[in-house]
Amino acid sequence: MSLNSQKKYILDTHRARDPEQTLSLVKPHLKAMGITRVANLTGLDRIGLPTVMVTRPNSRSVAVSLGKGLSLSAARASGVMEAIESWHAEQIQLPQQLARYNDLIRRAFIIDIDALPRVAGGRFDPDQAIMWVQGHELNTQLDCWVPLEMVDTDYTSAPVGGHCAFPRTTNGLASGNTVTEASCHAICEVIERDATTLWHHMVNPHRIDVRTIEDDRCQQALNMISHAGLEIGLWDTTSDVGIACFRCVICEPEGKTGHIGIGDGCHPDRAIALLRAVTEAAQTRLTYISGARDDLDPSEFTDQAKIDRSAFVQNLIKETSPLQDFSECATYSTDSFDEDIELLLNRLREVGLAQTVVVNLSRSELDISVVRAIIPGLEAPHDDPDYVPGRRANAVGGAQA
């Protein structure tokens, strides 16, 4: 185990440096990346869980990133790192090539195209030249070419040399103090989005009984939400991959209308996964309250939209029973990111997912790492407007029919 693989910060997430150290390292580079402001949003809501917004006005994707944590430093680091991720993915400096799939497959290792998620209206043509970018497949340790449009986040124009056949999202984009740390977070995000999509195809899943949650950090966050007079719903969304995933929703009590919050989290350690879901739900609610995100449609802020969202979440809680014991949820504990990577790859292989590709977007001049993880066979986020159900979602839907 390498020294830089060891976990040094394990409060509300697992990192190789504490938040203040990370912030001090990236601060000299924020101006060059177009980051102009880090604002504390916490006081706009009555919950009190630290949340910040980070603005990057000349972004080629979204101009506002959000961050959360149990401390303001953690929230700042979370938000700043999210903005840094997007900047890296907008300006990729990696080997690229324009080639037809049927030509490239004869001379290079290519990601499993047939298992990648598709989009509505898109069609992949193996005889049409597209742009490819070089990644690295972690199981074989071989360089692996992937469609650039699944990595690039410059949304100011159509994908360069692309088909518009694959999702253009930030799913699997993550940063960290080391490449291994960033890769763990990126892989967990792709697993989380797949698990959430599959959960939405289930019928009447049971909620977690909050009384069975003994972790002090989770209880701290949950108590802050409860003391604010809000309702909480928690679900174990863990898929067959077996890495803990959770969904949290918060809303005003039944009969009242207000902004809701929805959050998801995934991590080998179930307490960290749940804490991510809870703090993200609080962050989402503050996103609505502040109106900070530039990708929110104005129609989402009408009185009727608030009424509809409140009723939906209130009914979701009311119509499910809190029967699941948190102590029975999947969990793993390791001391290093190397061990986490090994665990994640083993769990994915055990369910037939043989490729995990990481595209390293890091810059040599920055002491920070940014990667994009792509795992052929896992589902894309169900709430993408152009989402097309894949094999796993169709299998769950068929089983429930």
PLY file of the C-alpha trace (Angstrom):
ply
format ascii 1.0
element vertex 401
property float x
property float y
property float z
element edge 400
property int vertex1
property int vertex2
end_header
0.00 0.00 0.00
1.47 3.37 -1.02
1.59 6.18 1.53
-0.55 8.50 -0.61
-3.25 5.81 -0.71
-3.84 6.02 3.03
-6.97 7.76 4.29
-6.10 10.75 6.46
-9.53 12.43 6.74
-12.57 10.23 7.53
-15.16 12.52 9.15
-17.88 13.12 6.53
-16.05 11.54 3.59
-12.75 9.75 3.04
-9.84 11.83 1.73
-6.04 11.78 1.72
-5.95 15.36 3.09
-8.24 17.32 5.35
-10.42 20.00 3.70
-8.27 22.96 4.79
-5.16 21.38 3.29
-6.95 20.74 0.01
-8.29 24.30 -0.12
-4.84 25.77 0.51
-3.41 23.73 -2.38
-6.04 24.76 -4.94
-6.55 28.38 -3.85
-3.66 29.80 -5.93
-5.20 28.25 -9.08
-8.86 29.29 -8.66
-8.54 32.51 -10.66
-6.95 30.71 -13.61
-9.86 28.27 -13.62
-12.40 31.11 -13.64
-13.68 30.58 -10.08
-14.70 34.03 -8.81
-16.72 33.42 -5.66
-17.33 30.93 -2.85
-20.50 31.90 -0.98
-21.93 30.45 2.24
-25.62 29.57 1.70
-26.15 27.80 5.04
-28.12 30.58 6.74
-30.77 30.73 4.02
-32.39 27.60 5.44
-33.29 26.64 9.00
-31.54 23.25 8.92
-28.01 24.56 9.45
-26.02 21.90 7.58
-23.09 23.75 5.92
-23.65 24.41 2.21
-21.80 26.67 -0.21
-22.10 27.80 -3.81
-19.09 28.29 -6.10
-19.40 30.51 -9.16
-17.46 30.14 -12.41
-19.16 32.64 -14.75
-17.36 31.60 -17.95
-18.12 27.93 -17.48
-18.88 25.88 -20.58
-21.34 23.77 -18.58
-23.05 25.04 -15.39
-21.75 28.25 -13.85
-22.63 27.35 -10.25
-21.39 24.36 -8.26
-22.61 23.36 -4.80
-20.77 21.81 -1.87
-21.81 20.32 1.45
-20.31 18.74 4.57
-20.49 18.59 8.35
-18.20 21.63 8.57
-17.97 24.81 6.54
-14.43 23.88 5.48
-15.65 20.53 4.18
-18.50 22.23 2.30
-16.10 24.74 0.73
-13.73 21.99 -0.36
-16.65 20.00 -1.77
-17.98 22.93 -3.82
-14.60 24.12 -5.06
-13.57 20.63 -6.12
-16.82 20.20 -8.05
-16.10 23.41 -9.98
-12.52 22.25 -10.60
-13.79 18.93 -11.98
-15.96 20.67 -14.56
-13.13 22.97 -15.64
-10.87 19.98 -16.29
-13.55 18.13 -18.28
-14.21 21.20 -20.44
-10.57 21.50 -21.49
-9.21 18.00 -22.00
-5.49 17.63 -22.63
-5.16 13.93 -23.45
-4.37 11.88 -26.56
-7.35 11.97 -28.93
-8.00 10.62 -32.40
-10.66 10.73 -35.09
-11.44 7.21 -36.23
-14.16 4.79 -37.27
-14.94 2.13 -34.67
-14.54 -0.66 -37.22
-11.04 0.59 -38.02
-9.93 1.41 -34.47
-11.01 -1.96 -33.03
-8.46 -3.70 -35.28
-5.49 -1.88 -33.80
-6.44 -0.71 -30.30
-8.26 -1.71 -27.10
-11.69 -0.04 -27.06
-14.32 0.23 -24.36
-17.27 -2.17 -24.73
-19.38 0.03 -27.00
-22.39 -2.29 -26.96
-22.68 -2.00 -23.16
-22.54 1.81 -23.00
-25.77 3.68 -22.23
-27.62 5.16 -25.18
-29.77 8.28 -25.52
-33.19 8.82 -27.08
-32.89 9.64 -30.77
-29.21 8.70 -30.90
-27.64 6.03 -33.09
-24.08 4.75 -33.08
-22.64 4.04 -36.54
-19.46 1.91 -36.40
-18.47 3.12 -39.86
-18.71 6.84 -39.06
-15.58 8.54 -37.75
-15.87 10.01 -34.25
-13.43 11.45 -31.73
-11.95 9.07 -29.17
-9.99 9.92 -26.02
-7.52 7.71 -24.20
-8.44 6.20 -20.86
-7.15 3.33 -18.75
-8.98 0.07 -18.00
-8.30 -0.86 -14.39
-8.79 -4.63 -14.59
-6.42 -5.25 -17.49
-4.21 -2.20 -16.79
-4.37 -1.42 -20.52
-4.90 1.90 -22.27
-8.46 1.99 -23.55
-10.13 4.34 -26.04
-13.57 5.78 -25.22
-15.91 8.13 -27.11
-14.90 11.71 -26.35
-18.53 12.81 -26.03
-18.85 10.68 -22.86
-15.96 12.56 -21.23
-16.06 16.15 -22.50
-18.35 18.65 -20.68
-18.07 21.61 -23.05
-21.81 22.00 -23.62
-21.53 25.26 -25.58
-21.65 23.28 -28.83
-22.41 19.82 -30.19
-19.75 17.21 -29.40
-16.74 17.57 -31.69
-16.61 14.57 -34.00
-19.41 12.88 -32.07
-22.61 11.01 -32.86
-24.73 12.41 -30.03
-25.28 8.69 -29.39
-24.08 8.61 -25.76
-25.02 10.59 -22.62
-23.25 13.93 -22.16
-23.38 14.34 -18.39
-21.01 14.66 -15.44
-21.80 11.15 -14.20
-18.54 9.61 -13.00
-16.63 12.89 -12.94
-14.75 13.26 -9.65
-11.71 14.87 -8.09
-9.39 14.01 -5.23
-6.00 14.56 -3.69
-4.65 11.56 -5.63
-5.72 9.69 -8.76
-6.67 6.65 -6.70
-8.78 8.72 -4.31
-10.52 10.49 -7.20
-11.10 7.15 -8.95
-12.82 5.71 -5.87
-15.23 8.64 -5.74
-15.85 8.51 -9.50
-16.58 4.77 -9.54
-18.90 5.10 -6.53
-20.85 7.83 -8.32
-21.42 5.63 -11.39
-22.51 2.75 -9.12
-24.82 5.15 -7.25
-26.54 6.46 -10.39
-27.11 2.90 -11.62
-28.51 1.85 -8.24
-30.84 4.85 -8.07
-32.14 4.14 -11.57
-32.83 0.49 -10.68
-34.53 1.56 -7.42
-36.97 3.67 -9.42
-38.07 0.52 -11.23
-38.93 -1.21 -7.94
-42.38 -1.45 -6.37
-43.00 -0.05 -2.87
-39.52 -0.46 -1.36
-39.29 -0.33 2.45
-37.81 2.70 4.20
-34.98 2.56 6.72
-36.04 2.89 10.34
-34.05 5.92 11.53
-34.05 4.51 15.07
-31.65 1.79 13.88
-28.99 4.30 12.73
-26.33 4.47 15.44
-23.56 6.36 13.64
-23.00 9.68 15.47
-22.31 11.68 12.29
-25.48 10.49 10.59
-27.50 11.12 13.74
-26.10 14.66 13.95
-27.26 15.48 10.42
-30.62 13.74 10.83
-31.28 15.50 14.14
-30.62 18.90 12.55
-33.25 18.13 9.89
-35.75 16.81 12.44
-35.24 19.80 14.76
-36.01 22.04 11.78
-39.47 20.45 11.70
-38.94 18.60 8.42
-39.97 15.08 7.46
-37.26 12.59 6.43
-37.44 9.50 4.25
-34.47 7.13 3.85
-34.17 4.14 1.52
-31.46 1.55 0.97
-31.00 1.61 -2.82
-28.01 -0.76 -2.89
-27.95 -2.82 -6.08
-26.57 -6.30 -6.76
-23.11 -4.69 -6.90
-23.27 -4.68 -3.10
-21.73 -1.26 -2.44
-23.92 0.74 -0.05
-26.24 3.27 -1.74
-28.98 5.35 -0.14
-31.64 7.88 -1.06
-32.80 10.62 1.30
-35.77 12.94 0.84
-36.79 15.82 3.10
-39.91 17.95 3.00
-42.27 20.02 5.07
-44.79 18.05 7.17
-47.85 16.70 5.38
-50.28 19.45 4.50
-47.59 22.12 4.22
-45.87 23.31 1.06
-42.23 24.21 0.77
-39.02 23.32 -0.98
-38.01 19.68 -0.89
-34.59 18.05 -0.85
-33.45 14.83 -2.52
-30.02 13.29 -2.13
-28.20 10.08 -3.01
-24.97 8.65 -1.68
-22.70 5.68 -2.34
-19.60 4.47 -0.50
-18.18 1.15 0.73
-18.73 2.42 4.29
-22.52 2.55 4.75
-22.34 5.42 7.25
-20.45 7.63 4.78
-22.87 6.64 2.00
-25.90 7.55 4.12
-24.32 10.80 5.30
-23.69 11.79 1.68
-27.34 11.21 0.84
-28.57 13.20 3.84
-26.26 16.19 3.33
-27.02 16.21 -0.39
-30.75 16.35 0.36
-30.15 19.40 2.55
-28.00 20.90 -0.20
-30.71 20.32 -2.83
-33.29 22.08 -0.66
-30.92 25.05 -0.28
-30.34 25.04 -4.03
-34.06 25.61 -4.53
-34.27 28.20 -1.76
-31.33 30.20 -3.10
-32.14 29.75 -6.78
-28.39 29.42 -7.24
-28.12 26.83 -9.99
-28.26 28.22 -13.51
-29.58 24.92 -14.91
-32.86 25.12 -12.95
-35.88 25.94 -15.10
-37.99 28.94 -13.95
-41.05 26.69 -14.05
-39.63 24.79 -11.07
-40.18 27.86 -8.87
-43.90 28.36 -9.48
-46.32 27.85 -6.59
-47.87 24.87 -8.38
-44.48 23.23 -8.88
-43.71 23.55 -5.17
-47.13 22.11 -4.29
-46.64 19.17 -6.68
-43.11 18.38 -5.46
-44.14 18.59 -1.81
-47.11 16.28 -2.37
-44.97 13.79 -4.30
-42.33 13.50 -1.56
-44.87 13.48 1.27
-46.75 10.64 -0.43
-43.50 8.76 -1.07
-42.80 8.77 2.67
-46.39 8.06 3.70
-46.88 5.13 1.33
-43.77 3.20 2.44
-43.05 1.57 5.79
-39.87 2.07 7.89
-39.09 -1.64 8.24
-35.42 -1.88 7.25
-32.68 -2.03 9.86
-29.68 0.13 8.95
-27.31 -2.33 10.65
-28.26 -4.93 8.03
-27.15 -2.74 5.11
-23.98 -3.63 3.22
-20.74 -2.11 4.51
-16.98 -2.44 4.15
-14.20 -0.70 6.03
-10.69 -0.20 4.66
-7.75 2.03 5.54
-6.68 2.92 2.01
-7.97 3.93 -1.41
-6.02 1.05 -2.99
-8.12 -1.36 -0.94
-11.31 0.48 -1.90
-10.42 0.22 -5.60
-9.76 -3.51 -5.26
-13.08 -3.97 -3.46
-15.04 -1.97 -6.04
-13.51 -3.81 -8.99
-14.16 -7.20 -7.36
-17.81 -6.36 -6.68
-18.33 -5.13 -10.24
-16.69 -8.21 -11.77
-18.84 -10.51 -9.62
-21.98 -9.20 -11.35
-20.48 -9.51 -14.81
-19.15 -5.94 -15.25
-15.70 -6.69 -16.59
-14.54 -3.20 -17.59
-13.96 -0.14 -15.44
-12.34 2.65 -17.42
-10.84 5.75 -15.83
-9.91 8.78 -17.95
-7.29 10.79 -16.06
-7.97 14.49 -16.70
-5.42 15.74 -14.16
-2.98 18.53 -15.01
0.70 18.14 -14.14
0.92 21.72 -12.86
-1.80 21.14 -10.24
-1.39 19.00 -7.12
-4.93 17.71 -7.52
-6.45 14.82 -9.46
-9.54 14.71 -11.67
-10.87 11.61 -13.40
-13.89 10.40 -15.32
-15.03 6.81 -14.66
-17.04 4.88 -17.25
-18.39 1.41 -16.45
-20.03 -0.33 -19.44
-23.20 -2.13 -18.41
-24.29 0.20 -15.62
-27.40 2.33 -16.12
-27.32 6.08 -16.79
-29.28 8.40 -14.46
-33.00 7.77 -14.90
-33.85 11.49 -14.71
-31.78 12.51 -17.72
-34.28 13.81 -20.32
-32.86 11.52 -23.02
-32.44 8.42 -20.82
-33.00 5.05 -22.47
-33.37 2.03 -20.15
-30.57 -0.50 -20.55
-30.34 -4.22 -19.88
-30.24 -3.92 -16.09
-33.24 -1.58 -15.87
-35.24 -3.70 -18.27
-34.44 -6.81 -16.22
-35.70 -5.17 -13.01
-38.79 -3.84 -14.77
-39.53 -7.27 -16.19
-39.10 -8.91 -12.81
-41.60 -6.47 -11.27
-44.15 -6.78 -14.08
0 1
1 2
2 3
3 4
4 5
5 6
6 7
7 8
8 9
9 10
10 11
11 12
12 13
13 14
14 15
15 16
16 17
17 18
18 19
19 20
20 21
21 22
22 23
23 24
24 25
25 26
26 27
27 28
28 29
29 30
30 31
31 32
32 33
33 34
34 35
35 36
36 37
37 38
38 39
39 40
40 41
41 42
42 43
43 44
44 45
45 46
46 47
47 48
48 49
49 50
50 51
51 52
52 53
53 54
54 55
55 56
56 57
57 58
58 59
59 60
60 61
61 62
62 63
63 64
64 65
65 66
66 67
67 68
68 69
69 70
70 71
71 72
72 73
73 74
74 75
75 76
76 77
77 78
78 79
79 80
80 81
81 82
82 83
83 84
84 85
85 86
86 87
87 88
88 89
89 90
90 91
91 92
92 93
93 94
94 95
95 96
96 97
97 98
98 99
99 100
100 101
101 102
102 103
103 104
104 105
105 106
106 107
107 108
108 109
109 110
110 111
111 112
112 113
113 114
114 115
115 116
116 117
117 118
118 119
119 120
120 121
121 122
122 123
123 124
124 125
125 126
126 127
127 128
128 129
129 130
130 131
131 132
132 133
133 134
134 135
135 136
136 137
137 138
138 139
139 140
140 141
141 142
142 143
143 144
144 145
145 146
146 147
147 148
148 149
149 150
150 151
151 152
152 153
153 154
154 155
155 156
156 157
157 158
158 159
159 160
160 161
161 162
162 163
163 164
164 165
165 166
166 167
167 168
168 169
169 170
170 171
171 172
172 173
173 174
174 175
175 176
176 177
177 178
178 179
179 180
180 181
181 182
182 183
183 184
184 185
185 186
186 187
187 188
188 189
189 190
190 191
191 192
192 193
193 194
194 195
195 196
196 197
197 198
198 199
199 200
200 201
201 202
202 203
203 204
204 205
205 206
206 207
207 208
208 209
209 210
210 211
211 212
212 213
213 214
214 215
215 216
216 217
217 218
218 219
219 220
220 221
221 222
222 223
223 224
224 225
225 226
226 227
227 228
228 229
229 230
230 231
231 232
232 233
233 234
234 235
235 236
236 237
237 238
238 239
239 240
240 241
241 242
242 243
243 244
244 245
245 246
246 247
247 248
248 249
249 250
250 251
251 252
252 253
253 254
254 255
255 256
256 257
257 258
258 259
259 260
260 261
261 262
262 263
263 264
264 265
265 266
266 267
267 268
268 269
269 270
270 271
271 272
272 273
273 274
274 275
275 276
276 277
277 278
278 279
279 280
280 281
281 282
282 283
283 284
284 285
285 286
286 287
287 288
288 289
289 290
290 291
291 292
292 293
293 294
294 295
295 296
296 297
297 298
298 299
299 300
300 301
301 302
302 303
303 304
304 305
305 306
306 307
307 308
308 309
309 310
310 311
311 312
312 313
313 314
314 315
315 316
316 317
317 318
318 319
319 320
320 321
321 322
322 323
323 324
324 325
325 326
326 327
327 328
328 329
329 330
330 331
331 332
332 333
333 334
334 335
335 336
336 337
337 338
338 339
339 340
340 341
341 342
342 343
343 344
344 345
345 346
346 347
347 348
348 349
349 350
350 351
351 352
352 353
353 354
354 355
355 356
356 357
357 358
358 359
359 360
360 361
361 362
362 363
363 364
364 365
365 366
366 367
367 368
368 369
369 370
370 371
371 372
372 373
373 374
374 375
375 376
376 377
377 378
378 379
379 380
380 381
381 382
382 383
383 384
384 385
385 386
386 387
387 388
388 389
389 390
390 391
391 392
392 393
393 394
394 395
395 396
396 397
397 398
398 399
399 400
